[in-house]
């Protein structure tokens, strides 16, 4: 049925009303591309945050009035810990200089301002096989005299995960809105096609064609509209992604973001195309089922 009538008739219908279908196709592609860019941004932020949170660097913030002798004693104690890979004492001037290098600013603008209010730190990393014990190691150093605070990226993991849970919920909300938009656009296109082919449908009914047979071409039209809209939106998102990477100015600090940026994987793109096609077909089927009942004498 679909090979003999549904697919050929759907293709002819798309060609006959190409201007109206092109308008619907552009609306679908624009809606999907907007959501695709938001999802791609979410995936990149998630990717970089996970890479950043995998860092095992721990910083012991010391009191500003701690003596140099006490600083050295704490540094030696940290280095003697069996799970510590390396440790170093970072004085305020050195910390500001490193910050200036990371920001790409003039170090003299930072190193001369407010140094007395910046505490010295002891930065250390754990051995690779013991990253899961960073919290326990940090708790061992937290009560030591002279240690004001212990900071490590894993402490922010819970807050970051909560942020992404909320962001994912918002994303699903917008995906639901997009599905509604796809349904409305394809239902409208199907309604126009159905009324344009009303005489053909009446003839098919007179010769004994079933609803399923009549409905088949419209279902294929909806499927093709959903598929073409999703393909066009993926192309728009890919071009926007490439233009963004090529157009922005990159320095030594941000070049890693450019090199490590991610795009949709093949399986995700396949799933997106499948969902858009199924939603398109389902939208047309529901619209035709309702409209056929209205057109019955």
FENFEN-V623659 format. One line per field, one symbol per residue. psi: psi as a letter, one per 20 degrees, with the letter a starting at -180 (. if undefined). Layout:
psi: ???
This chain:
psi: ghhhgggghgghhhghlhgghgghghggggghhghhhghhgghgggghhhggiipjpppoorqhjqqhghghggghhghiphipgqqqporgghghghghghikrphhhhijpkhiipqqqopqqrqhjkhijhggghhhigjqpipgqppqhhhigghgggghgghhghghghgghghgggggghgghggghghhkggghhghhhjjprhgghhghhghggghggghghghhhggggghgghghhhqpqahgihhgghjqqrprhhghgggggghggggghgggggggghhhhip.
